[in-house]
Amino acid sequence: MLYGRHMMIELSQYFFTASLILFWHQLPTIESSVNLALKKNTSQSSDFGGYPSSNAVDGQNKYCANKGFAHTNDSESEWWRVDLGEVCEIKTIQIFYRTNFLNRLDGYSINIKKSLNPVDTWQCYKDDIVGAPINSTQYHICRRLGRYVVFSREKKIIDYRRDRAVINLCELEVYGCPQSRYGDNCTLNCSIGCLYSRCDPDNGHCNCSSNKWKGDRCNEIMCGNDYYIDGGNYISCPSGCLGGKCNQENGECHHGCKSQFYGKICNLTCPPNCNNTYCSRDNGSCIGCKSVLMVKIAI
C-alpha cells in the first residue's frame, strides 16, 4: 500500500501535458505485535451526534466515510485523546482518517504525554504544510515513553476562508510495548544491562547502562565471566566454581569444581569420606576414600 502527503503538477511550456509527482512512501510494516490503543479509554474535546471518541480505537480502520469515526464539533481548537493505561515504550503511530473529508486532516498534531500535566507534553508531529493530505492513512515514528496520545487540530486561515478545526478520526493505532517489555505480545523483559531498563519494543535492542555490558540487547558481559544471567537477573557465579568463572548463559562452571563440590554448577557437597574431599563432578562418587575408612574396611 502507498500513502502520501501532497502531489505536484508540472506543466510543459509548449504542450498541454502534465507529469504527476507524488511524495509517497511505501506504507511500513508494523513489527510490534501490540496495538496499545486498542479498546483503551478515550476522550475528546466535544461530541458531535452519535460519533463517540471510542470509535477511533474499536479496531475498525476500513470503510470509514460516513460512519465508525470519532467526530468533534467545530471550534477554535479540538482534540482527541487515548489513555494507554500505563507508561509505554511507544515506537510508531498510525492514523486512519475519514476518507471523504481529508481537508479535516490538514494541520493536525500528535503529542505524547506521560501525565495529564499540561507541561508534560512532547510533540511527535506537526503538519505545517498547507493543504490536505492526499491519503487518509498517515504513519509516524514517535519513539517516546508515554501514557497518553493526543491528536489535535486548530483553526487557521486558508485561501481567505476559515478552515474548521473539526476532527473525524477513524482509527488511531499506537504500536509498542509497556515500559521495559518487548517481543511478540510484549512477553519478554528488556535486559538488565539496558540503560534505564528501556529497549526497542520489537527486538529488545537498547543502549547499555555501562561498559561492562555488550551486545545488541546488552545481555552479554564485556569483561570477565564471573557472572551469569538468569531471567534477566545479574547473578554471581556459584561459589563452588573453580577460579570463580562460569558460563554466562546458564551458570555452569567452566573449569570444573573446587574441592568438596560437584554438579553442573558445583553447588553440591562431596561425601565427607572422600579422600581429600574430591569426588566425581558428574555423580559425586569419591575419587578414593580416606585412609581411616580403608583401614576399618580391611579389619
C-alpha positions in Angstrom: 0.0 0.0 0.0 1.2 3.5 -0.8 0.5 6.6 1.2 1.5 10.2 0.6 1.2 13.8 1.8 0.9 16.0 -1.3 1.2 16.0 -5.1 2.8 18.4 -7.5 1.7 19.1 -11.1 4.3 20.2 -13.7 3.1 21.7 -17.0 5.1 21.8 -20.2 5.7 25.3 -21.8 4.7 24.1 -25.3 2.5 21.1 -24.8 -0.6 20.7 -22.6 0.8 17.7 -20.8 1.3 17.1 -17.1 3.5 14.9 -15.1 2.3 13.9 -11.7 4.9 13.6 -8.9 3.8 12.1 -5.7 5.7 12.5 -2.5 5.0 9.0 -1.2 6.4 6.2 0.8 5.7 2.5 1.0 3.5 2.0 4.0 5.8 0.5 6.6 5.2 -2.9 8.0 4.3 -2.8 11.7 6.8 -5.0 13.6 5.4 -4.7 17.1 2.6 -7.1 17.6 0.7 -5.0 20.1 -1.6 -2.1 19.3 -1.5 -0.4 22.7 -4.5 1.8 21.9 -7.0 -0.9 21.0 -10.2 -0.7 23.2 -8.5 1.7 25.6 -10.2 4.6 27.3 -10.6 7.7 25.1 -12.0 11.2 25.4 -12.4 14.2 23.1 -12.9 18.0 23.4 -16.5 17.8 22.2 -19.0 15.3 20.8 -20.9 15.6 17.6 -24.0 13.4 17.3 -23.5 9.7 17.7 -19.8 9.7 17.0 -18.1 9.0 20.3 -14.3 9.1 20.8 -14.2 5.3 21.4 -14.9 4.8 17.6 -11.3 5.6 17.0 -10.0 2.6 19.0 -12.6 -0.1 18.1 -10.2 -1.9 15.7 -12.2 -0.9 12.6 -9.9 1.1 10.2 -11.7 0.5 6.9 -14.8 1.8 5.1 -14.7 5.0 7.2 -16.5 7.5 5.0 -19.9 8.0 6.7 -19.7 6.0 10.0 -17.4 4.5 12.5 -15.3 7.5 13.3 -14.8 9.9 16.2 -16.4 13.3 15.5 -15.9 16.6 17.3 -17.8 19.9 17.0 -16.3 22.9 15.2 -14.4 25.4 17.4 -11.1 27.3 17.5 -9.3 24.0 18.5 -10.3 20.4 19.0 -8.6 17.4 20.4 -8.9 13.6 20.8 -7.0 11.5 23.4 -6.4 7.9 24.3 -5.2 6.6 27.6 -2.9 3.6 27.2 -3.4 2.7 30.9 0.3 2.7 31.8 3.5 4.3 30.7 4.6 2.5 27.5 7.6 2.5 25.1 5.9 3.9 22.1 7.5 3.3 18.7 5.0 4.1 15.9 1.6 5.7 15.5 -0.7 5.1 12.5 -3.7 7.2 11.7 -6.7 6.2 9.6 -8.9 9.2 8.8 -12.3 9.8 7.3 -11.8 9.2 3.6 -14.2 11.8 2.2 -13.1 14.8 4.3 -9.3 14.9 4.1 -9.4 18.7 4.4 -10.3 18.0 8.1 -6.9 16.3 8.5 -4.9 19.3 7.4 -2.8 20.9 10.1 -3.1 18.1 12.6 -0.7 17.5 15.5 0.3 14.4 17.5 1.5 14.8 21.1 2.6 12.2 23.7 2.3 12.7 27.4 3.3 10.7 30.5 0.8 12.5 32.6 -2.1 15.0 32.2 0.1 17.8 33.4 -0.1 20.5 30.6 3.7 21.0 30.8 4.3 17.3 30.3 4.0 17.2 26.5 6.2 16.1 23.7 5.2 16.8 20.1 5.9 13.9 17.7 4.5 15.6 14.6 3.0 18.9 13.5 1.6 19.2 9.9 2.8 22.6 8.7 2.3 22.0 5.0 -0.6 24.0 3.5 -3.3 21.8 2.0 -5.0 18.5 2.8 -3.0 15.2 2.6 -3.7 13.1 -0.4 -4.2 9.9 1.6 -6.3 9.1 4.6 -3.6 6.9 6.2 -0.7 8.5 7.9 2.3 6.9 9.6 4.7 8.4 12.1 7.7 7.2 14.1 7.3 8.5 17.6 9.9 6.9 19.9 8.9 8.1 23.4 7.8 6.9 26.8 4.2 8.0 27.3 0.8 7.1 28.6 -1.5 9.5 26.6 -1.5 10.1 22.9 -3.3 13.3 21.8 -4.5 14.1 18.2 -5.5 17.8 17.8 -6.3 20.5 15.2 -6.6 24.2 15.3 -8.4 26.7 13.0 -6.3 28.6 10.5 -6.8 30.9 7.6 -6.6 29.2 4.3 -7.4 30.9 0.9 -9.1 33.8 2.8 -11.7 31.5 4.5 -11.9 29.9 7.9 -10.9 26.3 7.9 -12.8 24.3 10.5 -11.0 22.6 13.4 -13.4 19.6 13.4 -11.9 16.1 13.9 -13.1 13.0 12.0 -10.7 10.3 13.3 -11.5 6.8 12.0 -8.8 4.9 13.9 -5.6 5.7 15.8 -3.2 2.9 16.4 -0.2 3.1 18.8 2.4 0.4 18.5 5.0 -0.5 21.1 5.0 -2.3 24.5 4.6 -1.5 28.2 7.7 0.0 29.6 10.7 -2.4 29.9 9.0 -5.1 27.7 9.4 -6.3 24.1 8.7 -9.0 21.6 5.6 -10.8 20.5 2.7 -9.8 22.7 5.3 -7.9 24.8 6.1 -11.0 26.8 9.9 -10.5 27.2 11.7 -8.3 29.6 14.4 -5.8 28.5 17.8 -6.9 29.6 19.1 -5.8 33.0 22.0 -4.2 31.1 19.7 -1.8 29.2 20.0 1.9 30.1 17.0 2.9 32.2 15.6 -0.6 31.5 14.4 0.7 28.1 14.6 -1.3 24.9 13.1 -1.4 21.4 9.7 -3.0 21.7 10.2 -5.1 18.6 13.6 -6.7 19.1 14.9 -5.7 22.6 17.9 -3.7 21.3 19.0 -1.0 23.6 21.8 1.3 24.8 23.9 -0.3 27.5 23.9 1.1 31.0 27.6 0.7 31.5 30.7 -0.5 29.7 30.5 -3.9 31.4 27.7 -4.9 29.0 27.8 -5.6 25.3 25.6 -7.0 22.5 22.5 -5.5 20.8 20.4 -6.3 23.9 23.2 -5.5 26.4 22.8 -9.0 27.8 26.5 -10.1 27.4 29.1 -9.2 30.0 32.0 -7.3 28.5 34.8 -8.1 31.0 35.3 -11.3 32.9 32.9 -14.2 33.2 32.3 -14.3 36.9 28.6 -13.6 36.5 25.7 -15.2 34.6 22.2 -14.0 33.6 19.1 -15.9 34.8 15.7 -14.5 33.9 17.2 -11.0 33.3 18.9 -11.1 36.7 22.6 -10.5 37.0 23.9 -13.3 39.3 27.4 -14.1 40.6 28.8 -17.5 39.5 28.3 -20.3 42.1 30.9 -20.3 44.9 31.9 -23.8 44.1 33.2 -23.0 40.6 36.9 -23.4 40.2 38.5 -20.0 39.6 35.1 -18.3 40.2 34.3 -18.5 36.4 31.1 -19.8 34.8 29.1 -19.9 31.6 27.2 -16.5 31.2 24.1 -18.2 29.9 23.5 -21.0 32.4 25.9 -20.6 35.2 27.7 -23.9 34.6 31.3 -23.9 35.9 33.8 -23.6 33.0 36.9 -25.2 34.6 35.4 -27.7 37.0 34.6 -27.5 40.7 36.6 -26.6 43.7 37.5 -29.3 46.2 34.4 -30.5 48.2 31.9 -29.6 45.4 30.3 -31.4 42.4 27.4 -30.9 39.9 27.0 -28.8 36.8 27.1 -25.6 38.8 29.2 -27.1 41.6 26.6 -26.5 44.2 26.5 -30.0 45.7 28.9 -31.1 48.5 31.0 -34.3 48.1 30.6 -37.0 50.7 32.7 -36.5 53.9 34.6 -39.7 53.5 36.1 -38.8 50.1 39.9 -38.7 50.0 41.0 -35.0 50.1 37.3 -34.2 49.7 37.5 -34.8 45.9 34.6 -36.6 44.1 33.3 -37.1 40.6 31.7 -33.9 39.2 29.0 -36.0 37.4 27.6 -38.1 40.3 29.5 -37.2 43.5 31.2 -40.6 43.8 34.5 -40.4 45.7 37.8 -40.4 43.8 39.4 -42.5 46.5 38.5 -42.8 50.2 40.1 -41.5 53.3 42.7 -43.9 54.8 40.9 -44.3 58.1 37.9 -45.7 56.3 40.1 -48.0 54.3 41.7 -49.5 57.5 38.3 -50.1 59.1 37.1 -51.8 55.9 40.2 -54.0 55.9 39.7 -55.1 59.5 
